[in-house]
């Protein structure tokens, strides 16, 4: 038997209990993801409902998810588990899905019932975004639920336009001109700036320099000088041209080459820029992470081809070094935090003797 998952079924390893096989990037045709089911307990309440993930039938649409294969004799047991997990507002339908090798199979798919009281798909997206802003349940804030769904999909290299559209509405409706955003700069970059770049295929100078300041505040003047070395009269026009060019590149290597070879950025800053713009494809080349890995300290000093090969090895090592089920970005944070903690412990033991400092 086969099961198709489009939400949490994709990433919580439930299939291992039944010795199932997971196949990513399966396609369910004529359906799309939609935050069209209200949560009244876990992420919302009766007075403030949270829009959670469901399916919406739409001819010509596609929903990319995961297919799970199990032994047929486990069918009844798995169906019982799915009914209990998904609840009465979902029904389990046999729908055709397409596997990555183009094979079509019939898969059990949880589809939320549109005749259930929890169905909110007829409410406008804008109003659902307003609902999400206020909702909170026993598991936390509705906004955090939606952010987690998006981050999980990005980590699986799934760019779902319906999720991105709703997320964009949510961000715009909850954080207009909110100066607190800039206090939590990394959060602003990965939740707002990254989304804006995906949508507009460019950045303006303000958001671009938020990245520069986040990576190395002291570098902002030199970066500005570098941007103005060409024919650009303003930093704004230079940033728009640069980020537009990044968006037009079709490979990870071409984007990095553009920043390093054409615009003169060093690897630490180039990797920081690309990590914000493509968090599922790059990670920040940082001295603290090199310290945690105990390698790769000198790759930025090599010619581009060797530098790129070294960066690819660096990225793979970051992926493998942290065995936890984290996104690439969180693995980077984990290693940075490990280096920070170890250095601070060393400094405290040495009474902050200058001879023990890394820098």
Secondary structure, DSSP 8 states (H G I E B T S, - for coil): -EEEESSGGGTS-GGGGGT-EEEEEEEEEEEEEEEEEEESSSS--SSS-EEEEEEEEEEEEEEEEEEEE--GGGHHHHHHHHHHHH-TTEEEEEEEEE-TTS-EEEEEEEEE-TTSTTB-TTS-HHHHHHHHHH-EETTEEHHHHHHHHHHHHHHTT---HHHHHHHHHHHHHH-TT-THHHHTHHHHIIIIIHHHHHHHSS--HHHHHHHHHHHHGGGHHHHHHHHTSSS-SSHHHHHHHHHHHHHH--SHHHHHHIIIIIT---HHHHHHHHHHH-TTT-----HHHHHHHT--TTGGGS-HHHHHHHHHHHHHHHHHH--SS--HHHHHHHHHHHHHHHHHHHHHHTTT-GGG---
